[in-house]
Amino acid sequence: MTHEKMNWDRSTLAAQALHLINEATGAVVPGIEPASTFARGADYELKGGFNYARNENPTTKATEKVLAALDGGADAMAFNAGMAAVVSLFETVRTGQHIVAPRVMYHGGQDWLRRLSQTRGIGLTFFDQTQEGALEEAIHPGETAIVWIETPVNPTWDVIDIERAAKAAHEAGAILGVDSTVAPPCTTRPLELGADIVFHSATKYLGGHSDLTAGALIGARTNALWDEIKQVRKLTGGILSPFDAWLLLRGMRTLFVRFERASDNAMALARSLSGHPKVVQMLYPGLESHPGHEIAKKQMRGGFGGMMSLLIDGDAAAAKRVATAAKLFIPATSLGGVESLIEHRKSIEGPHSIVPENLLRLSVGIEDVRDLIADLEQALEAI
Ligand SMILES: Cc1ncc(COP(=O)(O)O)c(C=O)c1O
């Protein structure tokens, strides 16, 4: 029986990787098919639809089926890094067209957009994601090709209303792309809120174990744009390798339980550190005090996740001292893994960063929350 015939919840689909049992062997998990090329049949036909692994291959395809099902898309494409997916999507924007994106977002994506605007004659407007109506004002009807949002934005966790952004994009003839890395499909499904394409750095929550880099695009529909992105992936060799696709598929099976635990831990930690004498402000969309809390409640239905930032009472040097004084939180970049990380964000973002120097970003994992709280309390003594 295939999952299409069943009305299973997405957590069930994830846990069983779509119930993809190998009919020939009975294996309950999909295997890895490492072949780079595929033999043709007697009439020179392709046997399974595959001819060369850079175009498509069976293992990556199996993972893409799970990605598409979890986000409710018509199709999915897996890439060898989140940035490979982002670059492939923006490669479809033509000279003279225009892109809209938040002023605070993942810095690598923003660097790429700046490069496009400087070298390719593509218009670019960054909007202030904290200002109501700023997204709408940034759009140039008839010229804007892609409205790009990230929510919650990294690393201030401002929340952008996906439904409202989709409406604004569509009224102007643009598409809405959503970086949903921090809000994976166990909590937010942007396609159901009107987005056209969802993006994930699958390096983060989808993989979940800090042991692979991967990216994913999930399309609401397959159309000429989707085909063009696929063509870019094929010609640039951006596809996720079979081994990494298999690791990603394995990671996604525990996505729902990992995310739930990380969300519970993060909420307890945020509450415990709010009002701490060395913490000036806690930025976490799960807190009622967070300006984006109401929208977050509406579009993060399965938990607010494990990402938060704290503004400490001190300068950059003090923030770095706290990061290195932690004994359990690991001082490293990235997010969404089972282990908790702490990071001085301004150090990694480069010259364009507008992130405050006293901001420490936390990726809260699935450890015992009492250990996490105790660790941060002792680390804050370093100020
Ligand atoms: C929100 C967000 N988007 C995109 C990316 C880029 O993904 P990758 O590092 O997998 O290329 C990251 C990576 O940190 C991210 O955090």
The ligand as a MOL file (V3000), in Angstrom:
LIG
                    3D

  0  0  0     0  0            999 V3000
M  V30 BEGIN CTAB
M  V30 COUNTS 16 16 0 0 0
M  V30 BEGIN ATOM
M  V30 1 C 18.4220 30.4210 7.2370 0
M  V30 2 C 19.5050 29.8580 6.3680 0
M  V30 3 N 19.3380 29.8700 5.0370 0
M  V30 4 C 20.2910 29.3780 4.2110 0
M  V30 5 C 21.4700 28.8400 4.6860 0
M  V30 6 C 22.5050 28.2950 3.7350 0
M  V30 7 O 22.5020 26.9060 3.7480 0
M  V30 8 P 23.7990 25.9680 3.5800 0
M  V30 9 O 24.7740 26.3450 4.6680 0
M  V30 10 O 23.2500 24.5830 3.7060 0
M  V30 11 O 24.3650 26.2410 2.2290 0
M  V30 12 C 21.6700 28.8100 6.0630 0
M  V30 13 C 22.9470 28.2880 6.6010 0
M  V30 14 O 23.3820 28.6560 7.6700 0
M  V30 15 C 20.6710 29.3260 6.9200 0
M  V30 16 O 20.8300 29.3170 8.2590 0
M  V30 END ATOM
M  V30 BEGIN BOND
M  V30 1 1 1 2
M  V30 2 1 2 3
M  V30 3 2 2 15
M  V30 4 2 3 4
M  V30 5 1 4 5
M  V30 6 1 5 6
M  V30 7 2 5 12
M  V30 8 1 6 7
M  V30 9 1 7 8
M  V30 10 2 8 9
M  V30 11 1 8 10
M  V30 12 1 8 11
M  V30 13 1 12 13
M  V30 14 1 12 15
M  V30 15 2 13 14
M  V30 16 1 15 16
M  V30 END BOND
M  V30 END CTAB
M  END
